[in-house]
Amino acid sequence: MTARPKLVTGARVFDLDGDVDQPPQHDILIEAGRIAALGPEASARAAGRPEVERVPADGLMAIPGLVNAHYHSHDVLLRGLFEQMPLDVWGFYSFPANYTRRSGREVRLRTLLGAADCLANGITTIQDMVTVVGPDREHVGEILSAYGAIGTRVVLALQLGDRAAEEAVPFWDELPESVRARLPGRLDTAPTRAMIEELLDEKAPPRLTWGLGPSAPQRSSDTLLEWTAKQAERHGLQVFTHLYEARSQAVLARREGGSLLSTLERFGLLSPHLTIAHGVWIDDDEIDRFGASGASLACNPMSNMKLLNGFAPVRRYADAGANLSLGCDNCSGNDAQSLFQSMKMFALYWGMQTAAGETGAAREAFRAATLGGAQALGLAGEIGALKPGYRADMVLIDLAAPCYRPLNSALRQLVYGETGTAIRSVMVEGEIVLQDGRLVGQSEAQLKADAEAARGASREEIAAIGRRNAEFVGDLLAAYERADAYPLPFDRFSMR
């Protein structure tokens, strides 16, 4: 159902193409879910129309809804459990295949909880690369229903991988046989791929766009990558994958005499329709090829550090012509869905990778969280800016909050000072989904109660997985140390 027309009155409207320090006051007219007009034209077109809902916004600043370009909803209930684990170890504690099948109710709950976290932090569009174990239509249905109920915009890509674990991580093929027997083997994804094809042929729910999610080149067979390329071309879909997240992946590629980027290129996937997450341990020649292709990087600065992976060379990507976007990644690997955190860290990366005395880090960070995210998700021209014709995805920020006293530069104070606490309301497609910091149409008390109940129900299984992993995690860490010591011609543990 289309939201009522609205006139947002008196807001300072933030526009990267305008005055980013002192944004001017404008009225904003919203019709049919899109921004219809700004300024005097908006006021004139709303005059004498009682059906237009007035939204007073004096003292507030309107910014575009933020775009979370890389996220996984499947481990929301594991937030806060892990730290100081390298990526390849963390997966044994967090990946859905380690757990028994979850109930449909739990899948719905975790989807709602993650989306609520996003909305509370001004994120109106999510790229959810969710893992569903097997062709589970019930779980997919619960995910779609939850996103529809909470009202956020989502680009959904079901994550698939089918190669054996020992093929995807260096030195795991040399682990003791007793350990190798515990590693995940090859998977038959044909039933899940058939389910995805059925979903792609069905009408997508409102505010949902489909994408494709091969987990990573080293985790994907030729069959899976060929299928991905075929479906992407057939349906015009964006492809989302992980690339060079950890140092071990660069080691794997070099030990096998190849390039993970070349694998994607071989299947025709290196194009403007590709978005890679992380892109940390990539060499300069690959960055040049990546940038020339028009593909996008979804940088995840918080999880990259929490999972001990280092720093993405964001300035080098930009110089090569790549589109930059920002993500928050897993709730058990970050653990907050806050693009304000990500923007600040991205800007700090940018500054450290740039000559002293230059400016522009905050601008690049905000662009990555809005327009860059829109492009990375295949939604350029639809979201990411408050301009006529764009979807009315909007966040209203209270300029009386401490970090805006005084207001010297809206842009820099948004990037370096805002934490999300100044958010007063959030709109998606002209519908108010968060008002005065509270979800609309959802009981936050019930979400909290349900989350605590789910924690209690899964506590013993989580503990059992921890005990199981303790029997062989030392061997995994030894392999990690071997990969860490393997010589590479570049370093991403240094910011410069």
Secondary structure as GFF3:
##gff-version 3
##sequence-region A 1 496
A	DSSP	beta_strand	6	13	.	.	.	ID=ss1
A	DSSP	beta_strand	25	31	.	.	.	ID=ss2
A	DSSP	beta_strand	34	38	.	.	.	ID=ss3
A	DSSP	alpha_helix	40	46	.	.	.	ID=ss4
A	DSSP	beta_strand	53	56	.	.	.	ID=ss5
A	DSSP	beta_strand	60	64	.	.	.	ID=ss6
A	DSSP	beta_strand	66	71	.	.	.	ID=ss7
A	DSSP	three_ten_helix	76	78	.	.	.	ID=ss8
A	DSSP	alpha_helix	87	94	.	.	.	ID=ss9
A	DSSP	three_ten_helix	96	98	.	.	.	ID=ss10
A	DSSP	alpha_helix	104	120	.	.	.	ID=ss11
A	DSSP	beta_strand	123	128	.	.	.	ID=ss12
A	DSSP	alpha_helix	137	150	.	.	.	ID=ss13
A	DSSP	beta_strand	153	156	.	.	.	ID=ss14
A	DSSP	beta_strand	159	160	.	.	.	ID=ss15
A	DSSP	alpha_helix	165	168	.	.	.	ID=ss16
A	DSSP	three_ten_helix	172	174	.	.	.	ID=ss17
A	DSSP	alpha_helix	177	180	.	.	.	ID=ss18
A	DSSP	alpha_helix	190	201	.	.	.	ID=ss19
A	DSSP	beta_strand	208	210	.	.	.	ID=ss20
A	DSSP	beta_strand	213	214	.	.	.	ID=ss21
A	DSSP	three_ten_helix	217	219	.	.	.	ID=ss22
A	DSSP	alpha_helix	222	235	.	.	.	ID=ss23
A	DSSP	beta_strand	239	243	.	.	.	ID=ss24
A	DSSP	alpha_helix	247	255	.	.	.	ID=ss25
A	DSSP	alpha_helix	260	266	.	.	.	ID=ss26
A	DSSP	beta_strand	274	278	.	.	.	ID=ss27
A	DSSP	alpha_helix	284	293	.	.	.	ID=ss28
A	DSSP	beta_strand	296	299	.	.	.	ID=ss29
A	DSSP	alpha_helix	301	306	.	.	.	ID=ss30
A	DSSP	alpha_helix	314	320	.	.	.	ID=ss31
A	DSSP	beta_strand	323	326	.	.	.	ID=ss32
A	DSSP	alpha_helix	339	352	.	.	.	ID=ss33
A	DSSP	alpha_helix	361	369	.	.	.	ID=ss34
A	DSSP	alpha_helix	371	376	.	.	.	ID=ss35
A	DSSP	beta_strand	394	398	.	.	.	ID=ss36
A	DSSP	three_ten_helix	402	404	.	.	.	ID=ss37
A	DSSP	alpha_helix	410	416	.	.	.	ID=ss38
A	DSSP	beta_strand	423	428	.	.	.	ID=ss39
A	DSSP	beta_strand	431	435	.	.	.	ID=ss40
A	DSSP	beta_strand	438	439	.	.	.	ID=ss41
A	DSSP	alpha_helix	444	470	.	.	.	ID=ss42
A	DSSP	alpha_helix	473	485	.	.	.	ID=ss43
###
